[in-house]
């Protein structure tokens, strides 16, 4: 009798189908996407308790770290199939399946795409700091926790396009463009020409507007490097021009005028090149003119024709008229400048303590410049500041612009010179 009963039970178990398409009902589905595109899948299904084994299709084709537990939390066995897993439910009312896959995301450039067909409404959690670019349907709900955005979507074909780290990349690109634009603007205000840098900045701005933030940042860096190189080239050319101009004046003063007309013509071409923004050419011509002016000798006067002497005088006058507006004969050559210098004999008190208290963020070199201006009676010419601290014109210009912007000093024109004056509120009675 017992043998018959055992045989009957075994026959009934063997007659139960092990796999059936309708042996489970999805209860919950969640996807958590990580920065590298890996997706953690959390799938909960209700199973037919009369079935020994249930086949559950999974999302993706390759699975890692698969864990299957029944409703009591106990791990249960499974076997892979072409569509998913055969789960040994053994009469369980439901199972929780978790695993990782990289098959649900793709990346083109900076943009990631998540695509899946979901049988029920589904929560999709994006990577930390991700920015959504496109979505297949209107979300039913949105939640944010720990900078991760979760989106609840209706059943069907789901698609989400997003970018990881976009806010940081966008702000970095914007900051790089703004810094470059400010630097170029400062350089242009000092009279420099930066064609290449401006063109690169324009390209970077267009890339930013097109959403190409990485390329925009890179192009902004190229524009800044170009501008920096131009400024350095211009400063070097300006120094050579100044040295050459002094050498020409000294040669003319000492009567070493042999061949000096050619030198002066070359120097004029150097200034024209500088004004056109060709700083390398200006430097080359100025260096050549400086060397020839230093080595110039006095002419032999024994057979010097009268018209030659007249020509030299005319050339000297022309050189004086050409160089004087540029300040090569010194600021003291102007009556207006001499009047300013004469005022220094009358002591003026400058409240340095009030300045430094109002502007605690002043740089060390700015503080030294302010002290120097105070020593000069509260006003000093820009060329004096350059000579006192031995700094290039562009560096002195930027320093003055900072102090003017802070309303510590004001800049006025005296003849062809810039006079930097401490503001009245910081002067004593």
SULLINFEN-V216120 format. One line per field, one symbol per residue. psi: psi as a letter, one per 40 degrees, with the letter a starting at -180 (. if undefined). A space follows every 50 residues. Layout:
BEGIN
psi->???
END
This chain:
BEGIN
psi->ddddddddddddddehhdhhdfeihhdihihhhideeihhhhhhihihee hdhhhhiihidhiifhhhiaeeehhiiiiiadebihhgdfeieiihhiii ieeeiihhbehihhhihheiihhhhiiheihhdiidihidihihhfehhh hhiiiahihhhihheddddddddddddddddddddddddeeihgdddddd dddddddddeegdddddddddddddddddddddddddddddddddddddd dddeegeheddddddddddddddddeegddddddddddddddddeiiiih edfhiddddddddddddddddddddeeeeideehdddddddddedhhhhh gdddddddgeehiddddddddddddefehiidddddddefiidddddddd dddddefdiihihhbeihhhhhideeii.
END
